[in-house]
């Protein structure tokens, strides 16, 4: 699976930004798509995931972004999107999209569960 992330940039606190992840793969609809982020000096952390059709396209978020971020997918375009609203300084990070056909619900938030990764896109939030 080839993943291409885009949409990062420099914004002010309170602004919105939309990240996209385009996947080059057959049967995109069966893949769980996820976003992780890595801030300077910190470990990569889970942000959000949307499961494939077998998982009912359920959506999952880290607590720190609930109510502000929304993950979605367009199976007709092989694209996953992360809509980020009310951005905060602490959202500054490189954001990575990831994909997996086999990740189970209990392992959804672990980066080791994902075999395919995009190149990362930088989001910088200034106050």
C-alpha positions in Angstrom: 0.0 0.0 0.0 1.3 3.4 -0.9 0.1 6.3 1.2 0.4 10.0 0.3 -0.4 12.4 3.1 -1.0 16.1 2.4 -2.6 19.2 3.9 -0.2 20.2 6.6 0.8 23.8 7.2 1.2 26.7 9.5 -1.9 28.0 11.2 -2.9 30.0 14.3 -4.4 28.6 17.4 -8.2 28.2 16.9 -7.9 27.7 13.2 -8.8 24.6 11.2 -6.9 22.3 8.9 -7.7 19.3 6.8 -5.3 16.5 6.2 -5.8 14.0 3.4 -4.3 10.6 2.9 -4.5 9.0 -0.6 -4.0 5.3 -0.8 -2.9 3.3 -3.8 -4.4 0.0 -3.1 -7.2 -2.4 -4.2 -10.1 -3.0 -1.9 -9.4 0.2 0.1 -12.7 -0.2 1.9 -11.4 -3.2 3.9 -8.5 -1.2 5.4 -8.5 0.5 8.7 -7.0 4.0 8.2 -5.4 5.9 11.0 -3.6 9.1 11.8 -0.7 9.3 14.2 1.5 12.3 15.1 4.9 12.9 16.5 5.8 16.2 18.2 9.4 17.2 18.6 11.1 15.2 21.3 8.1 13.0 21.8 7.1 9.5 20.8 4.6 9.0 18.0 1.1 8.9 19.3 -2.3 7.7 18.0 -4.7 10.4 16.9 -7.6 8.8 15.2 -8.7 5.8 13.2 -11.6 4.7 11.0 -12.1 1.0 10.5 -12.9 -0.7 7.3 -16.2 -2.1 6.3 -15.7 -5.2 8.5 -15.6 -3.0 11.5 -18.5 -0.9 10.5 -16.4 2.1 9.7 -16.3 2.9 13.4 -14.2 5.9 14.4 -11.9 6.2 17.3 -10.0 9.1 18.8 -7.4 9.9 21.4 -9.1 11.8 24.2 -7.1 15.0 23.6 -8.8 15.6 20.1 -12.3 14.3 20.8 -14.8 17.0 19.8 -12.2 18.9 17.8 -11.0 16.4 15.1 -13.1 14.3 12.8 -11.9 11.4 10.7 -13.7 10.2 7.6 -13.1 8.2 4.4 -14.2 8.2 0.8 -14.0 4.7 -0.5 -14.7 5.8 -4.0 -11.6 8.0 -4.0 -9.4 5.8 -1.8 -9.0 8.7 0.6 -9.0 9.2 4.3 -9.4 12.7 5.8 -8.6 14.2 9.2 -10.5 17.4 9.8 -8.9 19.3 12.6 -10.7 22.2 14.2 -9.9 24.5 17.2 -6.3 23.7 16.8 -4.0 24.2 19.8 -0.3 24.7 20.2 0.0 21.1 21.5 -1.3 19.8 18.2 1.9 20.9 16.5 3.5 17.7 15.1 4.3 15.7 12.0 1.1 13.8 11.2 1.3 10.4 9.6 -1.4 8.3 8.0 -1.3 4.6 8.3 -3.2 1.6 6.9 -3.8 -2.0 7.9 -6.1 -4.8 6.7 -5.6 -6.9 9.8 -5.6 -4.6 12.9 -8.0 -5.7 15.5 -10.0 -3.3 17.7 -7.9 -3.8 20.8 -4.8 -2.9 18.9 -6.1 0.0 16.9 -4.1 2.6 18.8 -0.7 0.9 18.6 1.6 2.0 15.8 3.1 -1.5 15.6 -0.3 -2.7 14.3 0.1 -0.8 11.0 2.3 -2.0 8.2 1.9 0.8 5.7 2.7 4.5 6.4 2.7 7.7 4.5 5.6 10.2 4.5 4.2 12.6 7.1 2.9 16.1 6.8 3.9 18.9 9.2 1.3 20.8 11.2 2.5 23.9 13.1 0.1 25.8 15.3 1.2 29.2 16.5 -0.4 31.1 19.4 
